[in-house]
């Protein structure tokens, strides 16, 4: 059996507050990613998706503390010293941010941005680094790459700048890509192109990818497995096909039911009642219980474990009853 590329075990993140207390943002996250696999991480804002990425890369705020285990190719990331962490970030893992304009220096040319790590960290000659950068720009679908290297970020579109961000990650030749909602700021047509580029290059290079998004349909289309997060916890994890056809957790069912259908007209989309909560706001039981149509008193007081069910993992006390009722209703 192939060893995991990435493994999270009991990952918990607490952040200190100004009054001396602490708040839990991630609560016992367990995930594995095989080499070359694409894993989707889905949930509403505040569910813990981006915090999970920050923990994987050790880019947490200074007041945050991570416990548990983050292993990359068997090495504990949370225990890495400065040198090992630099090597890990330089060639092990690459991060594609949500908004490229917030992470690319607008006063520097695109070429200077792309080759900075190659020239500075790896001591690659500038001419060779620029040639590599132009080649990767062509790989991500940018025409006339040599000319683009001499342009400033404001001279290109948002979609093209996101491709530049992807190219900067690929130049480091990582084994793992963390794509943190990389299409949020783009229109639908460009979203499709950017996602197709990421998926194609992942397959060609054999890289693992964690794809973070609030768009469940996008995750189902790109990823082989999907993890659904709520209040800093994984509530469901299964293959994309199974999740689409036989989702089991009430929250996942709510997300699937709130999508517009292209073959039917509806006066109003179905919405999940209430508001999403963070891990530190949830009570002693199931965090989703206040919004769940299936919740009982036990759900409000008993914390549900993440257990095997129907070929996946589900965090719900009543999952078998709900599944039986839905099966009978659809018969």
N, C-alpha and C positions, 0 to 999 in steps of 0.2 A: 504494500500500500504506500502511495506517495505521501511524503511528509508535507504538512501544511506549509504554504508560503507565509501565511499570517495566521496567528492564533490569539484570540482574546479570551481570557478566563477570569471571570469575576471582576471585570473592569469597573471600578467605581471612581467617580470624580466628585470631590467636595470642594466648595469654594467658601472662603472666609468672608464674613460680612463686617461692616464697619463697627457694629456693636459687639464684636467678639464671638458671635455665633458662627455656625457653618451651615451651608445648604447643600444638599445632595443634588447633583445635576445628572449623573449617570449612576445607575444602581445595579451592579452585578451583570454587566453585559458579557455574554459568551458568544463568540463567533469564530469560524474558521474559514479560510480561503485557500483553495488549492492553486498551484502554479497554473497560470493561463486561464483561470476561472474569472467570470464576471459576477459579482454579487451586488444586488441592489439593496439600498438602505432607504426605506420609505417612511414617511410620517409627517404630521403637521408641524408647523413652526413651534419650536420649543420642545420637541420630542427627544432631542439629544443627538440628532444625526451629525451635525457639524462638530459638536463637542467630542463625539467619538473619533472623528477625523483628527481633531486637534490632539487628542490623547495618543493616537497612533503615531503622530509625528512629534510628540512632545512640544507642542506649541501652545500649551495652556497658559492662561493668565498667571501672573506671579502669585496671586492669592489662592490659586487652585492646587489641590493635592490629588494625585492619582494613585490608587492602590489596585491590587490585583496583578494581572500579568498581561503584557503585550509582547508576544514573541514574533520576530521576523526571521525566517529561516533558522529557527531554533534559538536565536539569541534574544535575551530579555531586553527590550527597548527601554523600559523604565529604569533599568540598572546600568545603562551604557554610560561610560565616561565621556568627556568632551570630544576626544578624538574619534571614538567609535560612533558617537552620535553624528559627527560631521560626515563621516564616511557613509553612514546610513542615509542621511539626507541628500548627499551628493550623488549617490548612484543606486541606492537601494529602493528608495521611495520617491515618487514625484507627485506633486500636488497641483491640480488644476483648479484655480479659484473661480468663484461665481462671477465676479466683475473684474475683467482684466484691466480696465482703466484705473481701478483702485490699487493695482499691484504692479503696474509697469510705469516707470519714471517718465513723465511726459516731456522732460527736458533732454532726454537722451534718445538717440536714434535706435531704431529697432535692432539693427545689427549689433550695436554696443550692448544692448540688453541681452541678446541671445548668446553672445560669446563670452560674457563676463566670467561665468563659472569655468568655462573651458580654458581661458587664458590665465585666469587668476589661480584657480585651484589645481587644474591638471597640467598647467604649463604648456598647453598646445600653442604652437606659433599662430600669430594672428591671422595670417593668410589662410592657413589650413582650417582654422576655426570658422572663418567666414565662409569658406567653401562648404564645410559641414552644415553650417546654418542655412545656406541657400538650398542645399539638397533636402534638408528636412522641411523647409518652407514649401518646396515643391511637393513633398510627400503629403502635406496636409492640405493641398489643393490651392496654394497661392501662386498665381501666375507671375511671371517676370520676377522671380525671387531676388535676383541681384539688385534690382532697382528698389525693391521693398526694404532691403537692408539699410538703405540710405534715407529712408523716410522716418518721420516722427510719428508717434502714436496717434496724434490728432489728425493725421493725413489719411488714415485708413478707417474703414467702417468698424462697427462693434463686432460683427461676425468675423471679419478678417483678423481683428486684434485677438479674439478668442483663439483663433487658429495659431497666431503667434505665441500665445500662452502655452498651447498644447505643444508646439514645436520646441519651446524652451525646456519643457519637461522631457521630451523625447531625446533631446541632445545629451541629457545625462544618462541615457540608456538604463532606465530603472527597471527593476523586476516587478514593481508594484506601482500602479497609478491610483491615486485617490482623487476622484472627480467630484468636487463639492458643488452640486447644482450648477454645472457648467453652462447650461442653456437658459437660465432664468431671465437674463436681460436681453434675449434675442427673440426675433419674431419667429413664427412657426416654421417657415421655410428654411431659415438659417439653422434653427434648432435641429431639424432633421439632418442637415448636412454635417453639422458638428458632431452629432451623435454617431452618424455613419462613419466619420473619420476615426473617432475614438475606437469604435468597435472593430473596424478593419485593421487598424494598426495594432490593437491589442492581440488580435488573432495572428497577424503576420509575425509579430515579435515575441509571441508567447508570454506576454505580460499578464499578471493578475490585475484586476480592477475592482475597486469598491466604488460604486456609482450611487451618489447621494442625490435624492430628488424628492420633491413633494408630489410628483406626477406618477401615479401608480402605473398607468398605461405605458409610460416611457420606460419604467423599470422592467415591466413584463416583456417589452419588446427587445431590450438590450441584454438582459441578464439571465443566466441560467437558474439562479436561485435568488429569492427575494426575502429580506428580513424586514418586518414591519415593527416600527418603534412607537411606543407611547409612554410618556412620562419617564423618560430615561431608561426604559427597559425594552427588551425584545418581547413582543407579545405573540408573534407568529413568524415561523421560518420554514419555508418549503420551496420546492422547485417552482419556477415561474408558471409552468403549465398547470400544475396542481393547484397553485394559489388562484389562478384565474378561473379554474373550473370548480374547485371544491374548497374555497376558503372556509376556515372554521371559526376564527375568533370574531366576536361581534364587531370589534373595531374595524377589522379588515373587510367584513361584510358591509359595514357602513361606508367605507371608502369606495368599494366597488359599486355600491348602489347609488352613490352620489355623482357618478360619471354620466355625462350626456350620451345618449345613444344616437348613432348616425342613421338608424333605420326606423326610428320612431319619434313622434312629436309629443312633447310633454309641456304642460302649462308651467310647471315649476320643477326644478331639480330637487331630489330628496336630499335633505341635509341631516347631519348628525346633530342632535340637540346639545345645548350646553356649550361650554368652551373647553379647549384643551388645557391641561394642567401640567406643571413641571413636576419632577420627582419629589421635590421638597414640599409641594402643596398636597400631595396625595395622602389619603388616610391610611389606616393599618391594613385594609383589605386591597381589593382590586382598584387600581387608579382609574379605570374606565367605568366603574360601577355607577357613578352619578349620571352618566350619559347613556347607560346601557338598558335597552328594553327588556333584557333577559335577567337582569340583576335581582338577587334575593338578599335577604339580610345577611346571610353567610358571606356573600360577595363583598359586603361592606366591612367585614371584620376579619376575614381570613385571607392572608396573602396567597394568591395562586402560584404554584410552581410552574416552571416551563417543562412540560411533559410531552412524551411522544404520543402522536395521534395521527392516524391516517397518512403515514409516510412523512410527517413533518413534526415540528415542535409548536405547541400552542400553550399559552399562559391563560387558562380559563377553567374555573371550577366546574362549570356546567357544559363544557364543550360536547360531551357525549349526548346529553339530553337535547341540546340545540341541534346537533347534527341529525339525531334520530327524528326530531320534529320536522326539520327541513326536508329530510328524505321522504317522510310520509306525505308531506304536503305536495311534493313534486311528483309523487308516484301516480 
